């Protein structure tokens, strides 16, 4: 097959992601259809008669089963493949440490989420799905606000940006955009990845600019400025809020689909009641299917927002040459897929191809007279 390095990397990445999805469906479906999920729930109730404790025990057991089944694919997709294509700079011990932290956080959040869902199922059998979606949307909004100060520092080190000239330049840029920030930080990622990145994270009192050390080491001030102007464009156009609204709609639809599947199937699956935690794999399959089906629409919305943020950055800075050079370097350094097919773009890409973004920027270049 005649394809470039980035195309091979992304093809293998997608295959691993698809394999992970199929394994997840097979495990969850197998637990339901064989009665193993019901047996696991009964065992949890025998060990601890407390409803909340038995739900927690079931979730821990289910998470252990899924993690065991998925670990080889996760390791391949997030470590082996990254190392093979020169994107990772960290060792296996560091990867395992971060994986363990992420898994533990995910388990705690998962237990709390499932506890909330089954409490609502018990207390409000008819409307639990609507109440749960409202609860989850609220939680997402809170996480978006606190992530810069509580979650990101668990995995990365941050320190105030020491480059006074660059800091002043970015403060002036944010002032011109009308998006105040409470700090500008160097984001230490170089010991884990060779990718370069920048972001404007948080909202309100937690909003801050973070610049990866890999970006600071290799990009000019003009290039960093226009990358941040793009990020400011997302905040100016309230893209985070729009994305939250869109995700809320998808999440509510997913919970409704899960409720319909549960009402139609709980007797046939041998569950004690709709509030039997043994039905959790069914809820995950139904809700996950809806969220997966909504992904192309979410990707399309994201690509539209990215194009608009590009236009905003070019208008605000009037530096198309810096934008073009930054896009070329970021595309090469981060191994962006240069020419995805229309189907691949529709199904998997949240950003327009770099070639399209560069071509759009050329329209902002001064015309020769």
C-alpha positions in Angstrom: 0.0 0.0 0.0 1.5 3.3 -1.1 0.7 5.7 1.8 2.6 8.2 3.8 3.7 7.9 7.4 0.8 9.9 8.9 -1.8 8.0 6.9 -0.4 4.6 8.1 -0.3 5.9 11.7 -3.9 7.1 11.6 -5.1 4.0 9.8 -3.6 1.7 12.5 -5.0 4.0 15.3 -8.5 3.8 13.9 -8.3 0.0 13.5 -7.2 -0.3 17.2 -10.1 2.0 18.2 -12.6 0.0 16.3 -11.2 -3.2 17.8 -11.6 -1.7 21.2 -15.2 -0.9 20.5 -16.0 -4.4 19.2 -14.3 -6.0 22.3 -16.4 -3.7 24.6 -19.6 -4.7 22.8 -18.7 -8.4 22.9 -17.9 -8.3 26.6 -21.0 -6.4 27.6 -23.3 -8.4 25.3 -21.8 -11.6 26.5 -22.3 -10.8 30.1 -26.0 -10.0 29.4 -26.8 -13.0 27.1 -25.0 -15.6 29.2 -26.5 -14.5 32.5 -23.1 -13.7 33.8 -24.1 -10.1 34.6 -27.1 -11.3 36.7 -24.9 -13.8 38.5 -22.3 -11.1 39.2 -25.0 -8.8 40.6 -26.4 -11.6 42.8 -22.9 -12.3 44.2 -22.4 -8.6 45.0 -25.7 -8.6 46.9 -24.6 -11.7 48.8 -21.3 -10.1 49.8 -22.9 -6.8 50.9 -26.6 -6.5 51.4 -26.4 -2.7 51.2 -27.9 -1.6 47.8 -25.3 1.2 47.4 -22.4 -1.1 48.3 -23.6 -3.9 46.1 -23.8 -1.4 43.1 -20.3 -0.2 43.8 -19.0 -3.7 44.1 -20.6 -4.7 40.8 -19.2 -1.6 39.0 -15.7 -2.4 40.3 -16.0 -6.0 39.0 -17.4 -4.9 35.6 -14.6 -2.4 35.3 -12.0 -5.0 36.1 -13.4 -7.3 33.4 -13.4 -4.6 30.8 -10.0 -3.3 31.7 -8.5 -6.8 31.4 -10.1 -7.4 28.0 -9.1 -4.0 26.6 -5.7 -3.5 28.1 -3.7 -5.0 25.2 -5.5 -2.7 22.7 -5.1 0.3 24.9 -1.4 -0.3 25.4 -0.9 -0.8 21.7 -3.0 2.3 20.7 -1.7 4.8 23.3 1.9 3.6 23.9 3.3 1.1 21.3 1.9 2.9 18.3 3.0 6.3 19.6 6.5 5.0 20.2 6.7 3.4 16.8 5.8 6.6 15.0 8.1 8.9 17.1 5.3 10.7 18.9 6.0 9.4 22.4 9.1 10.5 24.4 8.1 8.7 27.7 9.0 5.2 28.9 6.7 2.4 29.8 6.9 3.1 33.5 5.6 6.6 33.1 2.8 5.4 30.8 1.7 2.7 33.4 1.8 5.4 36.1 -0.5 7.7 34.1 -2.7 4.8 33.0 -3.1 3.7 36.6 -4.0 7.2 37.7 -6.5 7.7 34.9 -8.1 4.3 35.6 -8.5 5.0 39.3 -10.1 8.4 38.6 -12.3 6.8 36.0 -13.3 4.1 38.4 -14.2 6.6 41.2 -16.2 8.7 38.7 -17.9 5.6 37.3 -19.0 4.3 40.7 -20.5 7.7 41.6 -22.2 8.0 38.2 -23.7 4.5 38.4 -24.8 5.0 42.0 -26.6 8.1 40.9 -28.3 6.4 38.0 -29.6 3.5 40.0 -30.7 5.7 42.8 -32.8 7.7 40.3 -34.0 4.4 38.7 -35.3 3.4 42.1 -36.8 6.7 43.1 -38.2 7.8 39.8 -38.7 4.8 37.4 -40.5 6.9 34.8 -38.2 9.9 34.6 -34.8 8.7 35.8 -33.3 9.1 32.3 -34.2 12.8 32.2 -33.0 13.5 35.7 -29.8 11.6 35.1 -29.0 13.5 31.9 -29.5 16.8 33.8 -27.1 15.6 36.5 -24.5 14.4 34.0 -24.6 17.7 32.1 -24.1 19.7 35.3 -21.2 17.5 36.2 -19.6 18.1 32.7 -19.9 21.8 33.2 -18.3 21.6 36.6 -15.4 19.5 35.3 -14.8 22.0 32.4 -14.4 24.6 35.1 -12.2 22.8 37.6 -10.1 20.6 35.2 -7.2 23.2 34.9 -6.7 23.4 38.7 -7.7 19.9 39.8 -7.3 17.3 37.1 -4.5 18.4 34.7 -1.9 18.9 37.5 -2.4 15.2 38.3 -0.7 14.3 35.0 1.4 17.3 34.1 3.6 20.0 35.7 2.8 23.6 35.2 4.8 26.7 36.0 4.2 30.4 35.2 5.6 31.4 31.8 9.1 33.0 32.3 9.3 34.7 28.9 8.3 38.2 29.8 8.0 39.4 26.2 5.8 36.5 25.1 3.7 36.8 28.2 3.1 40.5 27.5 2.3 39.7 23.9 -0.4 37.1 24.9 -1.9 39.3 27.6 -2.3 42.1 25.0 -3.8 39.5 22.6 -6.4 38.3 25.1 -7.3 41.9 26.0 -7.9 42.7 22.3 -10.1 39.6 22.1 -12.0 40.7 25.2 -11.2 37.3 26.9 -9.5 37.9 30.2 -7.1 35.2 31.5 -5.9 34.7 35.0 -2.5 33.3 34.1 -0.1 32.0 31.4 1.7 28.8 32.1 4.3 26.5 30.6 2.8 23.0 30.2 5.5 20.3 30.7 4.7 17.6 28.2 8.1 17.0 26.7 9.0 14.1 28.9 5.9 12.2 27.6 5.2 13.3 24.0 6.9 15.1 21.1 3.6 16.7 20.1 3.2 20.5 20.4 0.1 22.0 21.7 -1.5 25.1 23.3 -4.9 25.7 24.9 -7.1 28.2 26.7 -8.6 26.1 29.4 -11.1 26.6 32.1 -13.9 29.2 32.4 -14.3 32.3 34.3 -12.0 32.4 37.4 -10.1 29.3 36.2 -9.4 30.4 32.6 -5.8 30.3 31.8 -3.4 29.9 28.8 -1.2 26.8 28.7 1.6 26.4 26.3 3.5 23.1 25.9 7.2 23.2 26.4 7.5 21.5 23.0 5.7 24.5 21.4 7.8 27.1 23.3 11.1 25.4 22.3 10.5 25.4 18.5 8.0 28.0 17.5 8.4 31.8 16.9 6.4 34.3 19.0 4.3 35.2 15.9 3.4 31.5 15.5 2.5 31.0 19.1 0.5 34.2 19.1 -1.7 33.1 16.2 -2.1 29.6 17.7 -3.5 31.3 20.8 -5.6 33.7 18.8 -7.3 30.6 17.4 -8.0 29.3 20.9 -9.3 32.7 21.9 -11.6 32.5 18.9 -13.3 29.5 20.5 -14.1 31.5 23.6 -15.2 34.6 21.8 -17.7 32.5 19.8 -18.8 30.5 22.9 -17.8 27.3 21.1 -17.4 25.5 24.5 -21.0 26.4 25.5 -22.3 25.4 22.1 -20.5 22.0 22.4 -21.9 21.5 25.9 -25.4 22.1 24.6 -24.9 19.7 21.7 -23.4 17.1 24.0 -26.3 17.6 26.4 -28.8 16.9 23.6 -26.9 13.7 22.6 -26.6 12.6 26.2 -30.3 13.1 26.9 -31.2 11.1 23.7 -28.7 8.4 24.8 -30.3 8.1 28.3 -33.8 8.0 26.7 -32.6 5.1 24.4 -31.2 3.3 27.4 -34.5 3.7 29.2 -36.5 2.3 26.3 -34.1 -0.7 25.9 -34.3 -1.4 29.6 -38.1 -1.3 29.7 -38.3 -3.6 26.7 -35.7 -6.1 27.8 -35.4 -6.4 31.6 -37.7 -9.4 32.0 -36.3 -11.3 29.0 -32.8 -10.8 30.4 -33.8 -12.3 33.8 -33.3 -9.1 35.8 -35.1 -8.8 39.1 -36.4 -5.3 38.1 -35.4 -2.4 35.9 -33.4 -1.1 38.8 -31.3 -4.3 39.0 -27.7 -3.3 38.5 -27.2 -6.4 36.3 -28.8 -4.4 33.5 -25.9 -1.9 33.5 -24.3 -3.5 30.4 -27.6 -3.0 28.5 -27.6 0.7 29.5 -24.0 1.1 28.4 -24.7 -0.5 25.1 -27.8 1.5 24.3 -26.4 4.8 25.4 -23.0 4.2 23.9 -24.6 3.3 20.5 -26.5 6.6 20.4 -23.4 8.6 21.4 -21.4 6.7 18.7 -24.1 7.5 16.1 -24.0 11.1 17.0 -20.2 11.4 16.6 -20.3 12.4 12.9 -22.6 15.3 13.7 -20.4 16.4 16.6 -17.4 16.2 14.4 -19.1 18.3 11.8 -19.9 20.9 14.3 -16.4 20.9 15.6 -14.9 21.3 12.2 -17.1 24.3 11.5 -16.0 25.8 14.8 -12.4 25.2 14.0 -12.7 27.0 10.6 -14.4 29.9 12.3 -11.7 30.1 15.0 -9.1 30.1 12.2 -10.8 33.1 10.5 -11.0 34.9 13.8 -7.3 34.4 14.5 -6.3 35.6 11.0 -8.5 38.7 11.4 -7.3 39.5 14.9 -3.6 39.1 14.2 -3.4 39.8 10.5 -0.5 37.3 10.3 -1.4 34.7 7.6 2.2 33.8 7.0 2.7 32.9 10.6 -0.5 30.9 10.6 0.6 29.0 7.5 4.1 28.2 8.9 2.6 27.2 12.3 0.1 24.8 10.6 2.8 23.2 8.5 5.0 22.7 11.5 2.2 21.5 13.8 1.0 19.1 11.1 4.4 17.6 10.7 5.3 17.5 14.4 1.9 16.0 15.5 1.7 13.7 12.4 -1.6 15.1 11.2 -3.4 13.1 8.5 -2.8 15.2 5.4 -5.4 13.9 3.0 -8.2 11.8 4.7 -11.0 10.5 2.5 -14.4 12.2 2.8 -15.7 9.3 4.8 -12.8 9.3 7.2 -13.0 13.0 7.7 -16.8 12.7 8.4 -16.5 9.8 10.8 -13.3 10.6 12.7 -11.9 14.2 12.3 -12.8 17.0 14.6 -10.5 19.4 12.7 -10.3 20.2 9.0 -7.3 18.8 7.2 -4.2 21.0 7.5 -4.1 21.5 3.7 -7.6 23.1 3.8 -6.7 25.3 6.7 -3.6 26.6 4.9 -5.4 27.2 1.7 -8.1 29.2 3.6 -5.3 31.3 5.2 -3.8 32.0 1.8 -7.0 34.0 1.0 -5.8 36.5 3.7 -2.4 37.1 2.2 -1.9 40.6 0.8 -2.5 40.7 -3.0 0.3 41.7 -5.2 -0.2 45.0 -7.0 
